[in-house]
Amino acid sequence: MPISSGFDIKRIIRPNILKLEPYRCARDDYSEGILLDANENSYGPVFQISISEVGAGCGQLKFESQADSRQLHRYPDPLGREVKQRILKMRPSIPGIENIFLGVGSDEVIDMLVRIICQPGKDAVMVTPPTYGMYKVVASINDVDVVKVPLIVEGGSFQLDVDAMIEAALGNPAIKIIWLCSPGNPTGTYLREEDIRRVLDSGFTGLVVVDEAYVDFVHTDKGESYAKLVSEYPGLFVIQTMSKSFGLAGIRLGVGIGSSELVGYLNNAKAPYSVSTLSLDVAKAALSDENVEKMRRVAASIVDQRDMYLIPELMRLPHVSRIIGGNDANFVLCRFVDSDGNISNKIAKDLYREMAENQGLVVRYRGSDYGCEGCLRITIGTAEENKAVVDTMRKLLSEIP
Ligand SMILES: Cc1ncc(COP(=O)(O)O)c(C=O)c1O
């Protein structure tokens, strides 16, 4: 039975949503096998959680973990204050808990920033391709323009083109947010402090956001979180996540660090109880001194696998020309060439498909990203997973003439 003869779904959805090109990932197509496509933490959560059902019939859950057990009929603390206290302890350069915002993954933090800052149909954001796809998707959802100032891709360095960024930012008053990603996805490059300071000191009056989803994989002698600059620059906002180094992508907890005024506006705009009790409890447990230490040890093992095993082994394979990018994250960007030495998207794509469809091994094709031609992005897995990737790739690449 038709609900209403005059009803047309297309007429009630915002036009930019109708045109939206949604974010897509390898997992849309492949979800089984050794999964090295999404930069998760193959080592698992940094501590063991067991949840057991008790009081059958009343549906109560007892949460057995280092987090305290909670009565789940209560709403969570809307501001997640205990978790913020522990984040403060882990990142002592953050001035106070009023400088921390918690979201449902950093993806929600990204979305909320655009929703509270950019006026649909009027404002714009700047991105520096190749970069994380959600900045553009969120802009499209909110009918916000995207100005692209590509990274310097020559030599695979993927650092900021600061002069071009400043020129574009100062020349276009519609730009309200500049999205930076450090270490970048898919570049793996940790951005230079002097470059970030130049952008912040340029006279740009919008917000500069540094997305640090992968910051715990950066060698400490190379750099640290730019949260240390937040007290100096009210126009800087740093985003982190529990999804990567802590191995807790499933709890959906993202962290924003910035001025107390901006955090206040974000808190005003968010759904009151957006982060669940279970997520907060798990995050609190994960952020104990002992588990932060564990996280650092696991991150160090991943970095070790990256630097001492995966990169050297990949470099030995036929048709691999080089590993590009900064290698400061839990993935590498591997470039393929044909037998004449020309960069080959075909080889990268065929390999990606063959591994996913017939070898149970999912990585991510990145050959259509600017500066990433001929590249696959491979998440660092466990030692066994990394060996499986290398062995499979060696076999398949050796068969190419
Ligand atoms: C750079 C970057 N930012 C944010 C995210 C989203 O992370 P979360 O799981 O916290 O939403 C990702 C996920 O891959 C990412 O690569």
PDBQT file of the ligand as one rigid body, heavy atoms in Angstrom, charges set to zero:
ROOT
HETATM    1  C1  LIG A 501      43.768   9.727  10.087  1.00  0.00    +0.000 C 
HETATM    2  C2  LIG A 501      42.579   9.097  10.692  1.00  0.00    +0.000 A 
HETATM    3  N1  LIG A 501      41.776   9.830  11.463  1.00  0.00    +0.000 NA
HETATM    4  C3  LIG A 501      40.688   9.304  12.043  1.00  0.00    +0.000 A 
HETATM    5  C4  LIG A 501      40.353   7.981  11.844  1.00  0.00    +0.000 A 
HETATM    6  C5  LIG A 501      39.091   7.454  12.471  1.00  0.00    +0.000 C 
HETATM    7  O1  LIG A 501      39.374   6.864  13.682  1.00  0.00    +0.000 OA
HETATM    8  P1  LIG A 501      38.266   6.493  14.745  1.00  0.00    +0.000 P 
HETATM    9  O2  LIG A 501      38.255   5.018  14.814  1.00  0.00    +0.000 OA
HETATM   10  O3  LIG A 501      38.739   7.148  16.029  1.00  0.00    +0.000 OA
HETATM   11  O4  LIG A 501      36.958   7.083  14.293  1.00  0.00    +0.000 OA
HETATM   12  C6  LIG A 501      41.167   7.166  11.050  1.00  0.00    +0.000 A 
HETATM   13  C7  LIG A 501      40.814   5.744  10.826  1.00  0.00    +0.000 C 
HETATM   14  O5  LIG A 501      41.372   5.007  10.056  1.00  0.00    +0.000 OA
HETATM   15  C8  LIG A 501      42.299   7.744  10.451  1.00  0.00    +0.000 A 
HETATM   16  O6  LIG A 501      43.103   7.029   9.655  1.00  0.00    +0.000 OA
ENDROOT
TORSDOF 0
